[in-house]
Amino acid sequence: MMLFNVALLPSFISTDRIDLGMAMALVATMLVVLSVVLGIYLFAAEAARTAMTSRRSVQRFNLATATVLGGAAMWIANRQ
């Protein structure tokens, strides 16, 4: 968030024109956006935690992870 404010925000909003009203609108916008994004992360983490309680789903996750890692190893080995 800080990188956005320092690097990108000045290209969209002129920093010499920010008054109290605009600052409050920016703060409100950031609070809404951060709440939505972090809420999505929260629900995704809860779904993952719930899914990982089952032994079968843990085995499927391990198989999928092993497949991805094996595929990446084969891709790296065949790249040269």
N, C-alpha and C positions, 0 to 999 in steps of 0.2 A: 504494500500500500504506500509506503514511504517513497519507493522508487517511482511509482506512478505520480505522486504529488510533486516530486522534485523534477523528474525528467519529462513527463508527458503533459501534465496539466497546464503548464505555462504556454504550450503551443495551442491549446484550445481556448484558454481564458487569459486575457491580458491581466497580468498581476497588478498593474497600476490602477486598474478600474475596479478592484474588489473592495466593496464596502461591507458594512455589517450585515445587510440583508443577503448579499450574495454569499458571504462567508457562512451564514446560517443555513442557506440553501445547500451549499456544498457539504457542510457537515451532515445535514439531514439526508442528503443523497448517499453519502458514504455509509452512514449508519444503516440505511435500508439495504443497500447493495451488500454490505458485509454481513448483515443479518441473514439475508437470503442465501448467500453463498455458504456461509458457515452452517446454516441450517441444513442445506443439502448435504454438506460433509457429515453433519451429525447423523442424519437419517441413513446415509450410506454406511457409515461406521456401525451403526446399530444393526443394520441388515446383515453386514458382514459378520458381526459378533454372533448374531442369532444363527446364521448359517454355519458357523464354525463349531457349534455345539454338537452337531451330529457327526458321528464317526465316519459315516459314508461320505458326507460332504467334505470332510477333511481329506479323505483318501482321494476324492475327485480333484480337489484343489492341488494336492501333491502331484497327482498324475499330470494335470494341466501344466503346472509349474515345471516339472521335469521335461515335458514335451517342448515347452518354449525354450528352456535352457539348452536342451539337446539340439533343437533347431538352430539356435543362435551359435552354438559351438560348431555345428556343421557348416553354417554359412561363413563363419570366420575361417575355418579350415580350408574351405573351397575357394575363398576369395583370391588367393594368390596363384 
